[in-house]
Amino acid sequence: MSISYMKPPEPELTFDVGDVVEVYCDHEKGGERIRGWLRGIVVQIDAKMVAVQFRSNVFLTDGWMVPDHILWYPINSHHIRHPQRKSNKSDLPRAY
């Protein structure tokens, strides 16, 4: 008897350790806390999550600063993307 299994969904984006990505998060820019896109580097990946590390301070949604500067996101999250090209580089928060 043959049993068929549903194939897991393919993620729209693929990430590798060492990739530079942009993450939508709470972070510091110019001494102020803002919410926006921040560049970081992928430091760990598992089947469902991506860990991104930043050089600047990042915060959890409830306000706590993350001491190791690492945030975890689901692989299919809309809050993580490959870097976007912009005509004005000063618009991008610079972490790297």
PDB file with one MODEL, atoms N, CA, C and O in Angstrom:
MODEL        1
ATOM      1  N   MET A   1       0.849  -1.177   0.000  1.00  0.00           N
ATOM      2  CA  MET A   1       0.000   0.000   0.000  1.00  0.00           C
ATOM      3  C   MET A   1       0.894   1.240   0.000  1.00  0.00           C
ATOM      4  O   MET A   1       1.847   1.339   0.774  1.00  0.00           O
ATOM      5  N   SER A   2       0.578   2.148  -0.853  1.00  0.00           N
ATOM      6  CA  SER A   2       1.358   3.377  -1.003  1.00  0.00           C
ATOM      7  C   SER A   2       0.656   4.522  -0.288  1.00  0.00           C
ATOM      8  O   SER A   2      -0.551   4.719  -0.430  1.00  0.00           O
ATOM      9  N   ILE A   3       1.430   5.267   0.478  1.00  0.00           N
ATOM     10  CA  ILE A   3       0.884   6.433   1.188  1.00  0.00           C
ATOM     11  C   ILE A   3       1.531   7.671   0.605  1.00  0.00           C
ATOM     12  O   ILE A   3       2.755   7.758   0.513  1.00  0.00           O
ATOM     13  N   SER A   4       0.721   8.611   0.218  1.00  0.00           N
ATOM     14  CA  SER A   4       1.280   9.854  -0.323  1.00  0.00           C
ATOM     15  C   SER A   4       1.262  10.930   0.767  1.00  0.00           C
ATOM     16  O   SER A   4       0.345  11.004   1.585  1.00  0.00           O
ATOM     17  N   TYR A   5       2.286  11.743   0.745  1.00  0.00           N
ATOM     18  CA  TYR A   5       2.403  12.824   1.707  1.00  0.00           C
ATOM     19  C   TYR A   5       2.404  14.147   0.973  1.00  0.00           C
ATOM     20  O   TYR A   5       2.878  14.242  -0.159  1.00  0.00           O
ATOM     21  N   MET A   6       1.878  15.151   1.613  1.00  0.00           N
ATOM     22  CA  MET A   6       1.909  16.472   1.017  1.00  0.00           C
ATOM     23  C   MET A   6       3.328  17.020   1.111  1.00  0.00           C
ATOM     24  O   MET A   6       3.982  16.894   2.146  1.00  0.00           O
ATOM     25  N   LYS A   7       3.788  17.612   0.055  1.00  0.00           N
ATOM     26  CA  LYS A   7       5.120  18.214   0.018  1.00  0.00           C
ATOM     27  C   LYS A   7       5.096  19.535   0.778  1.00  0.00           C
ATOM     28  O   LYS A   7       4.145  20.304   0.634  1.00  0.00           O
ATOM     29  N   PRO A   8       6.123  19.819   1.588  1.00  0.00           N
ATOM     30  CA  PRO A   8       6.130  21.096   2.303  1.00  0.00           C
ATOM     31  C   PRO A   8       6.219  22.261   1.311  1.00  0.00           C
ATOM     32  O   PRO A   8       6.800  22.116   0.236  1.00  0.00           O
ATOM     33  N   PRO A   9       5.644  23.419   1.672  1.00  0.00           N
ATOM     34  CA  PRO A   9       5.684  24.556   0.755  1.00  0.00           C
ATOM     35  C   PRO A   9       7.099  25.051   0.534  1.00  0.00           C
ATOM     36  O   PRO A   9       7.911  25.075   1.459  1.00  0.00           O
ATOM     37  N   GLU A  10       7.388  25.442  -0.687  1.00  0.00           N
ATOM     38  CA  GLU A  10       8.692  26.002  -1.019  1.00  0.00           C
ATOM     39  C   GLU A  10       8.723  27.459  -0.576  1.00  0.00           C
ATOM     40  O   GLU A  10       7.800  28.209  -0.892  1.00  0.00           O
ATOM     41  N   PRO A  11       9.746  27.876   0.139  1.00  0.00           N
ATOM     42  CA  PRO A  11       9.810  29.288   0.523  1.00  0.00           C
ATOM     43  C   PRO A  11      10.035  30.159  -0.716  1.00  0.00           C
ATOM     44  O   PRO A  11      10.733  29.769  -1.652  1.00  0.00           O
ATOM     45  N   GLU A  12       9.423  31.353  -0.694  1.00  0.00           N
ATOM     46  CA  GLU A  12       9.584  32.277  -1.814  1.00  0.00           C
ATOM     47  C   GLU A  12      11.010  32.812  -1.863  1.00  0.00           C
ATOM     48  O   GLU A  12      11.557  33.033  -2.944  1.00  0.00           O
ATOM     49  N   LEU A  13      11.600  33.017  -0.713  1.00  0.00           N
ATOM     50  CA  LEU A  13      12.961  33.521  -0.640  1.00  0.00           C
ATOM     51  C   LEU A  13      13.846  32.463  -0.009  1.00  0.00           C
ATOM     52  O   LEU A  13      13.428  31.747   0.901  1.00  0.00           O
ATOM     53  N   THR A  14      15.061  32.372  -0.496  1.00  0.00           N
ATOM     54  CA  THR A  14      16.009  31.462   0.125  1.00  0.00           C
ATOM     55  C   THR A  14      17.164  32.289   0.671  1.00  0.00           C
ATOM     56  O   THR A  14      17.591  33.268   0.059  1.00  0.00           O
ATOM     57  N   PHE A  15      17.651  31.887   1.810  1.00  0.00           N
ATOM     58  CA  PHE A  15      18.745  32.589   2.471  1.00  0.00           C
ATOM     59  C   PHE A  15      19.844  31.592   2.799  1.00  0.00           C
ATOM     60  O   PHE A  15      19.579  30.412   3.031  1.00  0.00           O
ATOM     61  N   ASP A  16      21.071  32.073   2.816  1.00  0.00           N
ATOM     62  CA  ASP A  16      22.226  31.282   3.224  1.00  0.00           C
ATOM     63  C   ASP A  16      22.970  32.040   4.311  1.00  0.00           C
ATOM     64  O   ASP A  16      22.911  33.269   4.370  1.00  0.00           O
ATOM     65  N   VAL A  17      23.674  31.304   5.178  1.00  0.00           N
ATOM     66  CA  VAL A  17      24.505  31.945   6.194  1.00  0.00           C
ATOM     67  C   VAL A  17      25.520  32.838   5.479  1.00  0.00           C
ATOM     68  O   VAL A  17      26.172  32.417   4.524  1.00  0.00           O
ATOM     69  N   GLY A  18      25.639  34.067   5.955  1.00  0.00           N
ATOM     70  CA  GLY A  18      26.548  35.035   5.350  1.00  0.00           C
ATOM     71  C   GLY A  18      25.860  36.013   4.427  1.00  0.00           C
ATOM     72  O   GLY A  18      26.467  37.012   4.040  1.00  0.00           O
ATOM     73  N   ASP A  19      24.606  35.761   4.056  1.00  0.00           N
ATOM     74  CA  ASP A  19      23.877  36.685   3.188  1.00  0.00           C
ATOM     75  C   ASP A  19      23.585  37.991   3.922  1.00  0.00           C
ATOM     76  O   ASP A  19      23.244  37.989   5.105  1.00  0.00           O
ATOM     77  N   VAL A  20      23.720  39.092   3.214  1.00  0.00           N
ATOM     78  CA  VAL A  20      23.277  40.380   3.734  1.00  0.00           C
ATOM     79  C   VAL A  20      21.795  40.503   3.388  1.00  0.00           C
ATOM     80  O   VAL A  20      21.394  40.303   2.241  1.00  0.00           O
ATOM     81  N   VAL A  21      20.995  40.833   4.388  1.00  0.00           N
ATOM     82  CA  VAL A  21      19.551  40.969   4.215  1.00  0.00           C
ATOM     83  C   VAL A  21      19.086  42.268   4.853  1.00  0.00           C
ATOM     84  O   VAL A  21      19.839  42.923   5.574  1.00  0.00           O
ATOM     85  N   GLU A  22      17.856  42.630   4.584  1.00  0.00           N
ATOM     86  CA  GLU A  22      17.214  43.751   5.258  1.00  0.00           C
ATOM     87  C   GLU A  22      16.034  43.212   6.051  1.00  0.00           C
ATOM     88  O   GLU A  22      15.282  42.362   5.575  1.00  0.00           O
ATOM     89  N   VAL A  23      15.884  43.722   7.267  1.00  0.00           N
ATOM     90  CA  VAL A  23      14.833  43.271   8.165  1.00  0.00           C
ATOM     91  C   VAL A  23      14.062  44.488   8.651  1.00  0.00           C
ATOM     92  O   VAL A  23      14.656  45.511   8.992  1.00  0.00           O
ATOM     93  N   TYR A  24      12.746  44.380   8.682  1.00  0.00           N
ATOM     94  CA  TYR A  24      11.894  45.448   9.192  1.00  0.00           C
ATOM     95  C   TYR A  24      11.762  45.248  10.697  1.00  0.00           C
ATOM     96  O   TYR A  24      11.129  44.296  11.154  1.00  0.00           O
ATOM     97  N   CYS A  25      12.371  46.164  11.468  1.00  0.00           N
ATOM     98  CA  CYS A  25      12.404  45.985  12.921  1.00  0.00           C
ATOM     99  C   CYS A  25      12.569  47.331  13.619  1.00  0.00           C
ATOM    100  O   CYS A  25      12.798  48.359  12.981  1.00  0.00           O
ATOM    101  N   ASP A  26      12.446  47.299  14.941  1.00  0.00           N
ATOM    102  CA  ASP A  26      12.737  48.463  15.773  1.00  0.00           C
ATOM    103  C   ASP A  26      14.242  48.486  16.004  1.00  0.00           C
ATOM    104  O   ASP A  26      14.829  47.482  16.408  1.00  0.00           O
ATOM    105  N   HIS A  27      14.868  49.644  15.744  1.00  0.00           N
ATOM    106  CA  HIS A  27      16.312  49.762  15.913  1.00  0.00           C
ATOM    107  C   HIS A  27      16.688  51.220  16.173  1.00  0.00           C
ATOM    108  O   HIS A  27      15.847  52.116  16.107  1.00  0.00           O
ATOM    109  N   GLU A  28      17.972  51.435  16.470  1.00  0.00           N
ATOM    110  CA  GLU A  28      18.463  52.795  16.713  1.00  0.00           C
ATOM    111  C   GLU A  28      19.098  53.360  15.456  1.00  0.00           C
ATOM    112  O   GLU A  28      19.857  52.681  14.765  1.00  0.00           O
ATOM    113  N   LYS A  29      18.778  54.604  15.171  1.00  0.00           N
ATOM    114  CA  LYS A  29      19.398  55.328  14.069  1.00  0.00           C
ATOM    115  C   LYS A  29      19.575  56.775  14.539  1.00  0.00           C
ATOM    116  O   LYS A  29      18.610  57.442  14.913  1.00  0.00           O
ATOM    117  N   GLY A  30      20.802  57.238  14.515  1.00  0.00           N
ATOM    118  CA  GLY A  30      21.070  58.606  14.956  1.00  0.00           C
ATOM    119  C   GLY A  30      20.691  58.855  16.402  1.00  0.00           C
ATOM    120  O   GLY A  30      20.284  59.962  16.755  1.00  0.00           O
ATOM    121  N   GLY A  31      20.819  57.840  17.244  1.00  0.00           N
ATOM    122  CA  GLY A  31      20.505  57.985  18.664  1.00  0.00           C
ATOM    123  C   GLY A  31      19.029  57.897  18.987  1.00  0.00           C
ATOM    124  O   GLY A  31      18.648  58.014  20.152  1.00  0.00           O
ATOM    125  N   GLU A  32      18.178  57.693  17.973  1.00  0.00           N
ATOM    126  CA  GLU A  32      16.741  57.582  18.206  1.00  0.00           C
ATOM    127  C   GLU A  32      16.263  56.183  17.840  1.00  0.00           C
ATOM    128  O   GLU A  32      16.831  55.517  16.974  1.00  0.00           O
ATOM    129  N   ARG A  33      15.219  55.764  18.514  1.00  0.00           N
ATOM    130  CA  ARG A  33      14.629  54.462  18.207  1.00  0.00           C
ATOM    131  C   ARG A  33      13.599  54.651  17.100  1.00  0.00           C
ATOM    132  O   ARG A  33      12.691  55.474  17.219  1.00  0.00           O
ATOM    133  N   ILE A  34      13.748  53.878  16.013  1.00  0.00           N
ATOM    134  CA  ILE A  34      12.824  53.959  14.885  1.00  0.00           C
ATOM    135  C   ILE A  34      12.399  52.557  14.460  1.00  0.00           C
ATOM    136  O   ILE A  34      13.003  51.564  14.865  1.00  0.00           O
ATOM    137  N   ARG A  35      11.362  52.491  13.649  1.00  0.00           N
ATOM    138  CA  ARG A  35      10.924  51.225  13.060  1.00  0.00           C
ATOM    139  C   ARG A  35      11.099  51.355  11.552  1.00  0.00           C
ATOM    140  O   ARG A  35      10.519  52.241  10.925  1.00  0.00           O
ATOM    141  N   GLY A  36      11.903  50.464  10.974  1.00  0.00           N
ATOM    142  CA  GLY A  36      12.151  50.518   9.541  1.00  0.00           C
ATOM    143  C   GLY A  36      13.067  49.386   9.120  1.00  0.00           C
ATOM    144  O   GLY A  36      13.351  48.477   9.900  1.00  0.00           O
ATOM    145  N   TRP A  37      13.528  49.449   7.879  1.00  0.00           N
ATOM    146  CA  TRP A  37      14.403  48.420   7.321  1.00  0.00           C
ATOM    147  C   TRP A  37      15.835  48.644   7.776  1.00  0.00           C
ATOM    148  O   TRP A  37      16.346  49.762   7.725  1.00  0.00           O
ATOM    149  N   LEU A  38      16.481  47.563   8.225  1.00  0.00           N
ATOM    150  CA  LEU A  38      17.852  47.613   8.723  1.00  0.00           C
ATOM    151  C   LEU A  38      18.626  46.446   8.130  1.00  0.00           C
ATOM    152  O   LEU A  38      18.138  45.316   8.108  1.00  0.00           O
ATOM    153  N   ARG A  39      19.838  46.722   7.648  1.00  0.00           N
ATOM    154  CA  ARG A  39      20.667  45.659   7.085  1.00  0.00           C
ATOM    155  C   ARG A  39      21.340  44.858   8.193  1.00  0.00           C
ATOM    156  O   ARG A  39      21.796  45.400   9.199  1.00  0.00           O
ATOM    157  N   GLY A  40      21.384  43.556   7.971  1.00  0.00           N
ATOM    158  CA  GLY A  40      22.046  42.641   8.888  1.00  0.00           C
ATOM    159  C   GLY A  40      22.600  41.480   8.089  1.00  0.00           C
ATOM    160  O   GLY A  40      22.521  41.462   6.860  1.00  0.00           O
ATOM    161  N   ILE A  41      23.158  40.517   8.790  1.00  0.00           N
ATOM    162  CA  ILE A  41      23.751  39.349   8.131  1.00  0.00           C
ATOM    163  C   ILE A  41      23.144  38.077   8.713  1.00  0.00           C
ATOM    164  O   ILE A  41      22.973  37.954   9.926  1.00  0.00           O
ATOM    165  N   VAL A  42      22.824  37.138   7.837  1.00  0.00           N
ATOM    166  CA  VAL A  42      22.252  35.860   8.266  1.00  0.00           C
ATOM    167  C   VAL A  42      23.349  35.064   8.966  1.00  0.00           C
ATOM    168  O   VAL A  42      24.410  34.821   8.391  1.00  0.00           O
ATOM    169  N   VAL A  43      23.086  34.653  10.228  1.00  0.00           N
ATOM    170  CA  VAL A  43      24.079  33.914  11.006  1.00  0.00           C
ATOM    171  C   VAL A  43      23.675  32.472  11.281  1.00  0.00           C
ATOM    172  O   VAL A  43      24.513  31.651  11.652  1.00  0.00           O
ATOM    173  N   GLN A  44      22.384  32.157  11.099  1.00  0.00           N
ATOM    174  CA  GLN A  44      21.935  30.782  11.316  1.00  0.00           C
ATOM    175  C   GLN A  44      20.612  30.570  10.596  1.00  0.00           C
ATOM    176  O   GLN A  44      19.797  31.484  10.476  1.00  0.00           O
ATOM    177  N   ILE A  45      20.415  29.333  10.116  1.00  0.00           N
ATOM    178  CA  ILE A  45      19.174  28.975   9.428  1.00  0.00           C
ATOM    179  C   ILE A  45      18.783  27.576   9.879  1.00  0.00           C
ATOM    180  O   ILE A  45      19.636  26.700  10.024  1.00  0.00           O
ATOM    181  N   ASP A  46      17.487  27.372  10.101  1.00  0.00           N
ATOM    182  CA  ASP A  46      17.000  26.009  10.295  1.00  0.00           C
ATOM    183  C   ASP A  46      15.819  25.805   9.347  1.00  0.00           C
ATOM    184  O   ASP A  46      15.619  26.612   8.440  1.00  0.00           O
ATOM    185  N   ALA A  47      15.053  24.767   9.534  1.00  0.00           N
ATOM    186  CA  ALA A  47      13.976  24.441   8.595  1.00  0.00           C
ATOM    187  C   ALA A  47      12.889  25.512   8.518  1.00  0.00           C
ATOM    188  O   ALA A  47      12.224  25.647   7.490  1.00  0.00           O
ATOM    189  N   LYS A  48      12.704  26.275   9.601  1.00  0.00           N
ATOM    190  CA  LYS A  48      11.614  27.247   9.633  1.00  0.00           C
ATOM    191  C   LYS A  48      12.035  28.683   9.919  1.00  0.00           C
ATOM    192  O   LYS A  48      11.279  29.612   9.636  1.00  0.00           O
ATOM    193  N   MET A  49      13.236  28.883  10.480  1.00  0.00           N
ATOM    194  CA  MET A  49      13.622  30.208  10.959  1.00  0.00           C
ATOM    195  C   MET A  49      14.972  30.659  10.397  1.00  0.00           C
ATOM    196  O   MET A  49      15.817  29.853  10.006  1.00  0.00           O
ATOM    197  N   VAL A  50      15.136  31.995  10.375  1.00  0.00           N
ATOM    198  CA  VAL A  50      16.381  32.625   9.949  1.00  0.00           C
ATOM    199  C   VAL A  50      16.821  33.564  11.065  1.00  0.00           C
ATOM    200  O   VAL A  50      16.023  34.372  11.541  1.00  0.00           O
ATOM    201  N   ALA A  51      18.079  33.468  11.490  1.00  0.00           N
ATOM    202  CA  ALA A  51      18.627  34.365  12.506  1.00  0.00           C
ATOM    203  C   ALA A  51      19.476  35.421  11.809  1.00  0.00           C
ATOM    204  O   ALA A  51      20.340  35.100  10.992  1.00  0.00           O
ATOM    205  N   VAL A  52      19.220  36.690  12.142  1.00  0.00           N
ATOM    206  CA  VAL A  52      19.940  37.810  11.542  1.00  0.00           C
ATOM    207  C   VAL A  52      20.599  38.617  12.651  1.00  0.00           C
ATOM    208  O   VAL A  52      19.959  38.961  13.645  1.00  0.00           O
ATOM    209  N   GLN A  53      21.893  38.918  12.473  1.00  0.00           N
ATOM    210  CA  GLN A  53      22.626  39.703  13.467  1.00  0.00           C
ATOM    211  C   GLN A  53      22.911  41.088  12.905  1.00  0.00           C
ATOM    212  O   GLN A  53      23.170  41.256  11.714  1.00  0.00           O
ATOM    213  N   PHE A  54      22.856  42.085  13.803  1.00  0.00           N
ATOM    214  CA  PHE A  54      23.031  43.489  13.429  1.00  0.00           C
ATOM    215  C   PHE A  54      24.177  44.100  14.215  1.00  0.00           C
ATOM    216  O   PHE A  54      24.570  43.589  15.263  1.00  0.00           O
ATOM    217  N   ARG A  55      24.703  45.184  13.704  1.00  0.00           N
ATOM    218  CA  ARG A  55      25.747  45.915  14.436  1.00  0.00           C
ATOM    219  C   ARG A  55      25.157  46.986  15.335  1.00  0.00           C
ATOM    220  O   ARG A  55      25.798  47.409  16.297  1.00  0.00           O
ATOM    221  N   SER A  56      23.958  47.425  15.040  1.00  0.00           N
ATOM    222  CA  SER A  56      23.321  48.439  15.886  1.00  0.00           C
ATOM    223  C   SER A  56      22.324  47.775  16.831  1.00  0.00           C
ATOM    224  O   SER A  56      21.984  46.604  16.666  1.00  0.00           O
ATOM    225  N   ASN A  57      21.865  48.524  17.808  1.00  0.00           N
ATOM    226  CA  ASN A  57      20.901  48.006  18.772  1.00  0.00           C
ATOM    227  C   ASN A  57      19.569  47.735  18.087  1.00  0.00           C
ATOM    228  O   ASN A  57      19.080  48.555  17.310  1.00  0.00           O
ATOM    229  N   VAL A  58      18.986  46.569  18.385  1.00  0.00           N
ATOM    230  CA  VAL A  58      17.653  46.213  17.900  1.00  0.00           C
ATOM    231  C   VAL A  58      16.785  45.891  19.102  1.00  0.00           C
ATOM    232  O   VAL A  58      17.283  45.529  20.169  1.00  0.00           O
ATOM    233  N   PHE A  59      15.471  46.028  18.913  1.00  0.00           N
ATOM    234  CA  PHE A  59      14.532  45.891  20.024  1.00  0.00           C
ATOM    235  C   PHE A  59      13.417  44.914  19.674  1.00  0.00           C
ATOM    236  O   PHE A  59      13.021  44.796  18.514  1.00  0.00           O
ATOM    237  N   LEU A  60      12.921  44.222  20.683  1.00  0.00           N
ATOM    238  CA  LEU A  60      11.744  43.385  20.524  1.00  0.00           C
ATOM    239  C   LEU A  60      10.519  44.290  20.435  1.00  0.00           C
ATOM    240  O   LEU A  60      10.589  45.467  20.787  1.00  0.00           O
ATOM    241  N   THR A  61       9.416  43.753  19.975  1.00  0.00           N
ATOM    242  CA  THR A  61       8.185  44.531  19.818  1.00  0.00           C
ATOM    243  C   THR A  61       7.734  45.153  21.136  1.00  0.00           C
ATOM    244  O   THR A  61       7.180  46.252  21.151  1.00  0.00           O
ATOM    245  N   ASP A  62       7.972  44.448  22.244  1.00  0.00           N
ATOM    246  CA  ASP A  62       7.533  44.973  23.539  1.00  0.00           C
ATOM    247  C   ASP A  62       8.525  45.961  24.160  1.00  0.00           C
ATOM    248  O   ASP A  62       8.340  46.400  25.295  1.00  0.00           O
ATOM    249  N   GLY A  63       9.581  46.309  23.412  1.00  0.00           N
ATOM    250  CA  GLY A  63      10.472  47.366  23.861  1.00  0.00           C
ATOM    251  C   GLY A  63      11.817  46.951  24.400  1.00  0.00           C
ATOM    252  O   GLY A  63      12.686  47.806  24.573  1.00  0.00           O
ATOM    253  N   TRP A  64      12.030  45.675  24.676  1.00  0.00           N
ATOM    254  CA  TRP A  64      13.300  45.237  25.247  1.00  0.00           C
ATOM    255  C   TRP A  64      14.394  45.215  24.193  1.00  0.00           C
ATOM    256  O   TRP A  64      14.191  44.742  23.075  1.00  0.00           O
ATOM    257  N   MET A  65      15.568  45.739  24.569  1.00  0.00           N
ATOM    258  CA  MET A  65      16.714  45.677  23.672  1.00  0.00           C
ATOM    259  C   MET A  65      17.245  44.244  23.648  1.00  0.00           C
ATOM    260  O   MET A  65      17.271  43.568  24.677  1.00  0.00           O
ATOM    261  N   VAL A  66      17.668  43.785  22.467  1.00  0.00           N
ATOM    262  CA  VAL A  66      18.200  42.429  22.308  1.00  0.00           C
ATOM    263  C   VAL A  66      19.707  42.492  22.530  1.00  0.00           C
ATOM    264  O   VAL A  66      20.413  43.082  21.712  1.00  0.00           O
ATOM    265  N   PRO A  67      20.229  41.898  23.620  1.00  0.00           N
ATOM    266  CA  PRO A  67      21.644  42.062  23.964  1.00  0.00           C
ATOM    267  C   PRO A  67      22.621  41.470  22.950  1.00  0.00           C
ATOM    268  O   PRO A  67      23.715  42.008  22.782  1.00  0.00           O
ATOM    269  N   ASP A  68      22.266  40.386  22.272  1.00  0.00           N
ATOM    270  CA  ASP A  68      23.203  39.790  21.312  1.00  0.00           C
ATOM    271  C   ASP A  68      23.011  40.322  19.886  1.00  0.00           C
ATOM    272  O   ASP A  68      23.696  39.884  18.962  1.00  0.00           O
ATOM    273  N   HIS A  69      22.079  41.269  19.710  1.00  0.00           N
ATOM    274  CA  HIS A  69      21.815  41.904  18.408  1.00  0.00           C
ATOM    275  C   HIS A  69      21.332  40.904  17.360  1.00  0.00           C
ATOM    276  O   HIS A  69      21.529  41.129  16.166  1.00  0.00           O
ATOM    277  N   ILE A  70      20.704  39.804  17.781  1.00  0.00           N
ATOM    278  CA  ILE A  70      20.206  38.781  16.849  1.00  0.00           C
ATOM    279  C   ILE A  70      18.688  38.682  16.968  1.00  0.00           C
ATOM    280  O   ILE A  70      18.143  38.531  18.062  1.00  0.00           O
ATOM    281  N   LEU A  71      18.020  38.770  15.820  1.00  0.00           N
ATOM    282  CA  LEU A  71      16.581  38.568  15.757  1.00  0.00           C
ATOM    283  C   LEU A  71      16.298  37.343  14.887  1.00  0.00           C
ATOM    284  O   LEU A  71      16.990  37.100  13.899  1.00  0.00           O
ATOM    285  N   TRP A  72      15.277  36.576  15.265  1.00  0.00           N
ATOM    286  CA  TRP A  72      14.861  35.393  14.518  1.00  0.00           C
ATOM    287  C   TRP A  72      13.564  35.702  13.779  1.00  0.00           C
ATOM    288  O   TRP A  72      12.657  36.329  14.326  1.00  0.00           O
ATOM    289  N   TYR A  73      13.489  35.255  12.532  1.00  0.00           N
ATOM    290  CA  TYR A  73      12.297  35.459  11.712  1.00  0.00           C
ATOM    291  C   TYR A  73      11.930  34.158  11.008  1.00  0.00           C
ATOM    292  O   TYR A  73      12.814  33.381  10.649  1.00  0.00           O
ATOM    293  N   PRO A  74      10.630  33.910  10.806  1.00  0.00           N
ATOM    294  CA  PRO A  74      10.243  32.765   9.982  1.00  0.00           C
ATOM    295  C   PRO A  74      10.785  32.963   8.563  1.00  0.00           C
ATOM    296  O   PRO A  74      10.857  34.090   8.074  1.00  0.00           O
ATOM    297  N   ILE A  75      11.162  31.875   7.915  1.00  0.00           N
ATOM    298  CA  ILE A  75      11.722  31.960   6.568  1.00  0.00           C
ATOM    299  C   ILE A  75      10.781  32.684   5.614  1.00  0.00           C
ATOM    300  O   ILE A  75      11.243  33.400   4.726  1.00  0.00           O
ATOM    301  N   ASN A  76       9.474  32.513   5.776  1.00  0.00           N
ATOM    302  CA  ASN A  76       8.513  33.124   4.865  1.00  0.00           C
ATOM    303  C   ASN A  76       7.960  34.462   5.369  1.00  0.00           C
ATOM    304  O   ASN A  76       6.924  34.916   4.882  1.00  0.00           O
ATOM    305  N   SER A  77       8.627  35.096   6.329  1.00  0.00           N
ATOM    306  CA  SER A  77       8.180  36.369   6.884  1.00  0.00           C
ATOM    307  C   SER A  77       8.268  37.485   5.848  1.00  0.00           C
ATOM    308  O   SER A  77       9.179  37.512   5.021  1.00  0.00           O
ATOM    309  N   HIS A  78       7.311  38.401   5.908  1.00  0.00           N
ATOM    310  CA  HIS A  78       7.331  39.586   5.044  1.00  0.00           C
ATOM    311  C   HIS A  78       8.267  40.656   5.608  1.00  0.00           C
ATOM    312  O   HIS A  78       8.453  41.705   4.990  1.00  0.00           O
ATOM    313  N   HIS A  79       8.855  40.396   6.775  1.00  0.00           N
ATOM    314  CA  HIS A  79       9.739  41.361   7.428  1.00  0.00           C
ATOM    315  C   HIS A  79      11.213  41.093   7.166  1.00  0.00           C
ATOM    316  O   HIS A  79      12.071  41.707   7.800  1.00  0.00           O
ATOM    317  N   ILE A  80      11.521  40.195   6.251  1.00  0.00           N
ATOM    318  CA  ILE A  80      12.904  39.935   5.881  1.00  0.00           C
ATOM    319  C   ILE A  80      12.972  39.829   4.356  1.00  0.00           C
ATOM    320  O   ILE A  80      12.126  39.199   3.722  1.00  0.00           O
ATOM    321  N   ARG A  81      13.997  40.460   3.788  1.00  0.00           N
ATOM    322  CA  ARG A  81      14.127  40.468   2.328  1.00  0.00           C
ATOM    323  C   ARG A  81      15.589  40.620   1.941  1.00  0.00           C
ATOM    324  O   ARG A  81      16.432  40.989   2.758  1.00  0.00           O
ATOM    325  N   HIS A  82      15.869  40.329   0.690  1.00  0.00           N
ATOM    326  CA  HIS A  82      17.188  40.615   0.149  1.00  0.00           C
ATOM    327  C   HIS A  82      17.288  42.134  -0.014  1.00  0.00           C
ATOM    328  O   HIS A  82      16.263  42.782  -0.227  1.00  0.00           O
ATOM    329  N   PRO A  83      18.482  42.722   0.078  1.00  0.00           N
ATOM    330  CA  PRO A  83      18.614  44.184   0.016  1.00  0.00           C
ATOM    331  C   PRO A  83      17.992  44.774  -1.251  1.00  0.00           C
ATOM    332  O   PRO A  83      18.131  44.235  -2.349  1.00  0.00           O
ATOM    333  N   GLN A  84      17.307  45.891  -1.059  1.00  0.00           N
ATOM    334  CA  GLN A  84      16.680  46.608  -2.161  1.00  0.00           C
ATOM    335  C   GLN A  84      17.615  47.703  -2.637  1.00  0.00           C
ATOM    336  O   GLN A  84      18.265  48.378  -1.838  1.00  0.00           O
ATOM    337  N   ARG A  85      17.672  47.867  -3.933  1.00  0.00           N
ATOM    338  CA  ARG A  85      18.472  48.958  -4.480  1.00  0.00           C
ATOM    339  C   ARG A  85      17.654  50.235  -4.413  1.00  0.00           C
ATOM    340  O   ARG A  85      16.480  50.253  -4.783  1.00  0.00           O
ATOM    341  N   LYS A  86      18.275  51.289  -3.944  1.00  0.00           N
ATOM    342  CA  LYS A  86      17.604  52.588  -3.871  1.00  0.00           C
ATOM    343  C   LYS A  86      18.499  53.622  -4.522  1.00  0.00           C
ATOM    344  O   LYS A  86      19.724  53.494  -4.515  1.00  0.00           O
ATOM    345  N   SER A  87      17.887  54.633  -5.077  1.00  0.00           N
ATOM    346  CA  SER A  87      18.672  55.663  -5.742  1.00  0.00           C
ATOM    347  C   SER A  87      19.412  56.534  -4.727  1.00  0.00           C
ATOM    348  O   SER A  87      20.488  57.054  -5.021  1.00  0.00           O
ATOM    349  N   ASN A  88      18.838  56.693  -3.540  1.00  0.00           N
ATOM    350  CA  ASN A  88      19.458  57.517  -2.514  1.00  0.00           C
ATOM    351  C   ASN A  88      19.926  56.612  -1.377  1.00  0.00           C
ATOM    352  O   ASN A  88      19.114  56.161  -0.569  1.00  0.00           O
ATOM    353  N   LYS A  89      21.210  56.348  -1.311  1.00  0.00           N
ATOM    354  CA  LYS A  89      21.743  55.426  -0.303  1.00  0.00           C
ATOM    355  C   LYS A  89      21.548  55.928   1.118  1.00  0.00           C
ATOM    356  O   LYS A  89      21.562  55.126   2.052  1.00  0.00           O
ATOM    357  N   SER A  90      21.366  57.223   1.311  1.00  0.00           N
ATOM    358  CA  SER A  90      21.192  57.743   2.666  1.00  0.00           C
ATOM    359  C   SER A  90      19.847  57.329   3.252  1.00  0.00           C
ATOM    360  O   SER A  90      19.650  57.452   4.461  1.00  0.00           O
ATOM    361  N   ASP A  91      18.912  56.841   2.431  1.00  0.00           N
ATOM    362  CA  ASP A  91      17.620  56.390   2.931  1.00  0.00           C
ATOM    363  C   ASP A  91      17.715  55.067   3.663  1.00  0.00           C
ATOM    364  O   ASP A  91      16.862  54.753   4.493  1.00  0.00           O
ATOM    365  N   LEU A  92      18.756  54.280   3.363  1.00  0.00           N
ATOM    366  CA  LEU A  92      18.896  52.976   3.991  1.00  0.00           C
ATOM    367  C   LEU A  92      19.631  53.075   5.330  1.00  0.00           C
ATOM    368  O   LEU A  92      20.688  53.701   5.404  1.00  0.00           O
ATOM    369  N   PRO A  93      19.094  52.474   6.373  1.00  0.00           N
ATOM    370  CA  PRO A  93      19.848  52.405   7.617  1.00  0.00           C
ATOM    371  C   PRO A  93      21.090  51.567   7.376  1.00  0.00           C
ATOM    372  O   PRO A  93      20.998  50.496   6.777  1.00  0.00           O
ATOM    373  N   ARG A  94      22.236  52.022   7.822  1.00  0.00           N
ATOM    374  CA  ARG A  94      23.499  51.322   7.567  1.00  0.00           C
ATOM    375  C   ARG A  94      23.958  50.602   8.813  1.00  0.00           C
ATOM    376  O   ARG A  94      24.261  51.232   9.826  1.00  0.00           O
ATOM    377  N   ALA A  95      24.012  49.281   8.741  1.00  0.00           N
ATOM    378  CA  ALA A  95      24.534  48.500   9.850  1.00  0.00           C
ATOM    379  C   ALA A  95      25.877  47.877   9.470  1.00  0.00           C
ATOM    380  O   ALA A  95      26.678  47.529  10.338  1.00  0.00           O
ATOM    381  N   TYR A  96      26.114  47.741   8.175  1.00  0.00           N
ATOM    382  CA  TYR A  96      27.344  47.092   7.724  1.00  0.00           C
ATOM    383  C   TYR A  96      28.080  47.951   6.746  1.00  0.00           C
ATOM    384  O   TYR A  96      29.142  47.562   6.259  1.00  0.00           O
TER     385      TYR A  96
ENDMDL
END
